[in-house]
Amino acid sequence: MTNVAAAEWLAADCQDGSLTVWVMQGSSVLESATANIDAPCVTDSIEAFDAALKSLIAPWQLPRLPVFIAGLPAGGWSNAAPRPVPCDATAPTTTPRTTENFALQVIPPLRQHAPSGLLQGAETRIAGFLSLNKDWDGVICLPGMTSVWAQVSAGEIVSFQTFLTGELAGRLGEAAPANDTALDDTAFDEALSDGLSRPERLAARLSSIRADITLGEIPPPTAQARLAGTLIGAELAAARPYWLGQTLAVIGAGTEARLYLRALSQQGAPATEADGNRMALAGICAVRRAANRG
């Protein structure tokens, strides 16, 4: 085990029902851990969140350290006022918030008014990607419960569009198989093509897929692939101005990111892949550096 006695601060990230914490010495990771915090009360209640974070780091018996955290919900107990877009991808300051056991430095979310949108954690992943890819301009896609397409230029997030693709998939059935070998590529490709070419039929297609899932008339990998392909296809149709003819990157992990990479590649729009956790940590480090300079 790494010597956590040298720890200077903690980086933390809330994303899609999970909480990840890294024990940091400067920019070096000493230890890390992830826990499920899927219950809304964990992030809605300062007491519940404090208890969850305390439990996650308990094995390391750390002293009270500053915690730079991304992905907390806007407003509420975090008191983090959203920054308006367009703006620098890297937040120049954080919002201090003290809980019973922690001195938090909350990284603010981003707010866009037209079209209305809110980034709660994705902005920090984007900041991390840009900190590792200097002078990169283009569009970044971040799959998740809420998927994000963000246009970035000169270190700024210029505009973004969000989609509830992941949440819809979760409500209708499993969004994707747990591993790549279970994916029915043919079913995904066919559903993707249909969703992209006729997005106005999205609701009808989802109803048909749900009927097949309920009756067990198609095997789970096929149902999962059809659902994912239909939803991602409709998303790509709506997000076409963001990806057509653009330099692209996809920030994510596992099957979810692979599906978006596959979908974009089939449209002649290859994208660079970046790991979500790595980008989150890089973004938190970038914000900490900016805040310390200020």
Stockholm file with secondary structure:
# STOCKHOLM 1.0

chainA/1-294         MTNVAAAEWLAADCQDGSLTVWVMQGSSVLESATANIDAPCVTDSIEAFDAALKSLIAPWQLPRLPVFIAGLPAGGWSNAAPRPVPCDATAPTTTPRTTENFALQVIPPLRQHAPSGLLQGAETRIAGFLSLNKDWDGVICLPGMTSVWAQVSAGEIVSFQTFLTGELAGRLGEAAPANDTALDDTAFDEALSDGLSRPERLAARLSSIRADITLGEIPPPTAQARLAGTLIGAELAAARPYWLGQTLAVIGAGTEARLYLRALSQQGAPATEADGNRMALAGICAVRRAANRG
#=GR chainA/1-294 SS CCCGGGCCEEEEEEETTEEEEEEEETTEEEEEEEEECCSHHHHHCHHHHHHHHHHHHGGGCCCCCEEEEECCCSSGGGCCCCEESSEESSCSCCEEEECSSCEEEECCCEEEETTEEEESSHHHHHHHHHHHSTTCCEEEEECSSSEEEEEEETTEEEEEEEECHHHHHHHHSCSSCSSGGGCCHHHHHHHHHHHHHCGGGHHHHHHHHHHHHHHTCSCHHHHHHHHHHHHHHHHHHHTHHHHTTSCEEEEECHHHHHHHHHHHHHTTCCEEEEEHHHHHHHHHHHHHHHHHHC
#=GC SS_cons         CCCGGGCCEEEEEEETTEEEEEEEETTEEEEEEEEECCSHHHHHCHHHHHHHHHHHHGGGCCCCCEEEEECCCSSGGGCCCCEESSEESSCSCCEEEECSSCEEEECCCEEEETTEEEESSHHHHHHHHHHHSTTCCEEEEECSSSEEEEEEETTEEEEEEEECHHHHHHHHSCSSCSSGGGCCHHHHHHHHHHHHHCGGGHHHHHHHHHHHHHHTCSCHHHHHHHHHHHHHHHHHHHTHHHHTTSCEEEEECHHHHHHHHHHHHHTTCCEEEEEHHHHHHHHHHHHHHHHHHC
//
